[in-house]
């Protein structure tokens, strides 16, 4: 898939966010990269399960840990790894759905949710 189309899918998933969440997102950059550094390419599955490709990552301070006294620096970031997402999908519809799931998962981390909370919410 062309990068431009992949980014359109990412933006589409953000527009689908309920307004109550979309309005609370601030100082957050969402980016697309081909794949993570080699040492970060895989994650261990839930509860020590088999390794799986890293599809995205939240980098920053979760909203639940921020203080009004914090000095604002570079924005928090969500990075989606296009080649890894494409590697687990068979067609464009699956890519669209996986992009949506990955964006929602990483936004969950932005809002302070743990992996366990994300799994319970159906986003893990």
Order of alpha helices (4+ residues) and beta strands (2+ residues): alpha-alpha-beta-beta-beta-beta-beta-alpha-alpha-alpha
